[in-house]
Amino acid sequence: MKTYTLRHDDTYWECKIEIDLKKAEKPIREMVDFWGGSEERLQDNDGSYLHTFLKQIANEIHRIVHSTNYNTYGVIQIFASPNKEGWTLMDGSSGIKIIDVDDPYFTDDQFNIIENS
């Protein structure tokens, strides 16, 4: 088992994923190949299915958290939904487990005011 922290550099948002590399190899390949543009994303990640997948899953988790305000448990349940096409379960049963997701919390000082004329 390996744990990966995935961080969004601009906002410092992060999540943690635990992966059993042997058990998750096939699901990772399937999830990467499922989405259009996989060849380009693989090239961008030096052919690494793991790195391509980690970036894809971080983006998807980030999108879910910011659109639903769900915590880690809620995000895992979204991936368990039967209509979550293109993704496997993220509860550890497929060798991949979401173990922590930052809350989408922002403070007042993180916003800039831009006055338009």
Secondary structure, DSSP 8 states (H G I E B T S, - for coil): -EEEEEE-TTT--EEEEEE-HHHHHHHHHHHHHHSTTHHHHHHHTTT-HHHHHHHHHHHHHHHHHHHH---HHHHHHHHHSTT-TT----BSTTSEEEEEE------GGG-------
